[in-house]
């Protein structure tokens, strides 16, 4: 038997009943949810989560993602090619995305082009190809006047340059983790900033400062389930039912009433992704 003590998780926040929460980023189509997806959705509804946005990863999942969104009330989707999927797909993936957007751009459940972006945290044998995919997907978003859901890891300045070259209609910088200056630039370029489970860890000092100091009207909530579980759950699977605790963390960091945080972030999500209004 090992003498090593098991890690101690943070206490789960005690949160009063809530309504109207919006999870702006959860991969509900992921295999981690295959065994109990209906239960996950039931828990989310019970936790007060009214809407969930599901970003795509690669063209192979587009049709199933759209079908899932139409099977349940309150589910919305985005179509895009994740930067970490770029090395695994051929150049025809951009054409497949273009074809899907041409067919479905009028679908009220389609709220954005995403998840797209640049990732410089994980080694990529062809980083310029990743940037080309991002630029081409931005152009598709502009063509169809759809917001974007942006993945940014150690690439905020590259992403800002790409956004300046293409007139987008807004969107979200998912799991934002840049500097205060990079946050200011992202907001000026029309993006809202997504905060989730990482913010709940006391050691995440920079992200917690950003969550406390950035303009409230720029902030939205997310889980990024099944990943980025909050401090009271990690490293277990994350899910939308954890969003009330994440909202409570943001309320504490900003010294604001929880109901005001819920209302503000939900309104911000609808501004960032206007089809959530419906």
Secondary structure, DSSP 4 states (H G I P E B T S, - for coil): ---PPPPPPPPPP-------EEE--B-TTSGGGTTTHHHHHHHHHHTTEEEEEEE--SGGGHHHHHHHHHHSTTEEEEE---GGGGGGS-THHHHHHHHHHHHHTT-TTEEEEEEEEEE-SS--TTHHHHHHHHHHHHHHHHHTT-EEEEEEES-HHHHHHHHHTS----EEEET----HHHHHHHHHTTEEEEE-GGGGSTT-HHHHHHHHHS-GGGEEE---BTSS--TTTTTSPP-GGGHHHHHHHHHHHHT--HHHHHHHHHHHHHHHSGGGG-
